[in-house]
Amino acid sequence: MPFAHRIPSCNRRRKGYTLVETMIVMGIVASVVGGLFWLATVSHRHRLYNQASDELAVILDNARNYYTLGGFPSPTLGTCFNASSSFLRPLTGWTATQITTAGLFPSQMVTKIGTNIYIAHALSSRPLSAHTVQTDLCGTNPVLLGIRFTGIGKEQCINTVIRTAARAGGTNLARIDVNGTSAAMGNNGDVSLSTATTRCGATSNTIAWYYRLGG
């Protein structure tokens, strides 16, 4: 009889170990899934940062070519995006038809909603109800091309400012403004993390890049 009582005791222990093992496996699976989700999120963010940097570079190249060919009127304002500048269109005074036919903006930045055409950067929130990219010409000796991205979150702003400054070699970048204040660039043209973090303090930020076109 004593022997008969040992068997269920052994079975109970075995079931207990199986439950613990199952919980361990479930924990491992949850950790792996969570890690993969985190990696996917980080990868997606980096893709958007790179895409926004690429969009900026394409706009600059297209604008330079257009300026060289005499496609832009001479700037009449000393300061880009000032209160008297009509910059609600992606380029001052341009109509939606001129925007698309000039080919200034990459095709993925042009979004048509009904009869409206919006120019939006990769970091723009959806759905769109306004342009999130504006450009303007200003100044003399040299003439500056201002490119402005609006509606950028804090983390996105910090990463974008640092990345675009680091990639600005040979582009004649004069300065970067964040929310209307210059983000001081170092001797090698970079913007420090502390500077970017201080400038990108809002929930929704505006970054403006100013490039020398001529003069």
N, C-alpha and C positions, 0 to 999 in steps of 0.2 A: 504493500500500500504506500509506504513512503516514496517508493520509486515512481508510482503513478502521479504523485503530486509534483514531481520535478519537471515533467514534460511541459505542462502549460506555462510554468514559470519561465522556462527556456524560450517558449514561443513568444511570451510577452516581451522578453528582453529583445528578441530579434525584431519584433514589430517596432519597438521603441527606437532601435538603431536605424531602421528603414525610414522612419519619419524624420529623424534628425538629418540623415543623409539627403532625403528629398528636399528638406528646407535649405541645406547647404547648396545643393545643385540649383535650386530656384534663385538663391541669392547670387550665385555666380552668373547665371543667365541674365538676371536683372542688371548686374553690374556691366556685363558685356554689352547688352542692349543700350544701357544708358551711355556707355562709352562711345558706342557707334553713333548714337544720336548726337552727342556732343561734337564728335569729329565731323559729322555731316553739317552741323550748324556752323562750326568754325570754317569749314571748307566753303560753305555757301557765302559767308561774310567776306572771306578773302576773294572769292570770285567777283563779288559785287565791287569791292574796293578796286580790284584790278580793272574791271570793266569801266568804272567811273574814270580812272586814270587814263585808260585808253581813249575814252570818249573825249576827254579834255585834249589829248594829244591830236586827235583827228580834227577837231574843231580848229585848233591852232594851225595845223598844217593847211587845211582848206582855206582858212582866213588869210594866211600869208600869201597863198597862191592867188586868191581873189584880189587881195590888196595890190600885189605886184602887177596884175592885169588891169588895174584901174577900176575894179568893180565897186569899190566903196567910195562914197562921197567923202570930201575932206571933212574932218571933224570940226565942229563949230563950238565945242565945249571944252574947257580946260580940265574938267573933272568928270570921269565916267560915273554914271549912275547917280548924278546929283538931282536935286529936287526938280529942276526944270527939264530934266532929260526924260523923253518919252521912251522908256526902256521896257514897257510891259510886253512888247513883242520881243522875240528872241534877238532881233537886231533892230536898232532904233528905226522906227517908222516903216518897217517892212510889213507887207501883207502876208497872209497865209500862203498865197500862190508863190510869192517871191521866196519864201522860206524853203519850199519844197523844190523849186526849179533851180535855185542857186547851188544846191548840193552842199551847203555849208555844214550841215549836221548829218552824222551817220544815220542810216535808215532806221536802226533800232531805237533811236531817240525820238522819232516822229510818230506820234500817236494820233489817229483820227477818231474822234468821238462825235458821231452825228455830223454836223457841218463844221465843227471846230477842229482845229489842228493844234496839238500841244507838243511842245518840245520838252522832254523830260530826261534827266540823267538816271543812271542805274540805281541810285540810292533813293529815288523818289517814292513817296507813299502812294498807294493806289486806293480808290480810283482817282484819276486826275481831274482837276477842275480848273487848273491854271498852268501856265508855263512854270517849270522849275529850273529853267536855264535861260539866262539873258546874256546878250553880248552888247558891247558899246565901244565906239571909238572916241578917243579923247586926246587932248594934249598936242603939243607941237615940239619937235626937236627933243625927244623922239615922239612919234605918234604911238599911242598905246592902244592895244586891244584889251578890253576888259571882258573876262568870261566869269559869269557868276552862277553858282549852284545854290539853290535855296532849299529849305525844308530838310536839313540833314541832322540826324540824331547826334547826341553827344559823342558816343563811342565811334560812330561812323565819321564824324567830323575830325576827331583826333587822328584816326588812322589815315584819312584822306589827305589832311594837311601834311602830315609827315611823309607819306608815300609820294605825293606829287612834288613836294620840295626835293626829295631825294632823287627823283627822276627828271629834274628840271635842267640838268646839264646840257648846254648848247641850245636852249630854247629862248634865251634872252628874257627870262623871267625877271621882271623888275621888283615885284613884291607880291605878297599874299596878304589879303585882309580877311579877318574873320569877324563877322558881326560889326563891320565898320572900323575895326581896329587892326593895325598892322601886326602880323605875326613875325616878329623879328627873325631874320634868317642869319645863320652864322657865316663865317668867312667862306665856307665851302658850299653855301647855299642851302644848308639843311635847317629844319626847324626842330628844336628840342622837344622832348615829350612834355616837359614841364610847361613850356610856352604854349604848346598845342592844347594841353589840358586846361590851362588858364583861359585861353581864348575861346575854346569850345565849351563854354559853361552853360549854355542854354539848352532847353529841351529840343528846340528847333533852331538850327544854326544856318548862317549864310556864309559861304566862302567865295571870295572874289580873287581871281588871278589876273595880274596885269603884265602883259608881254610887250616888249618893244618891237614895233613893226618897221619903223624907219625914221628918218630924220636925223 
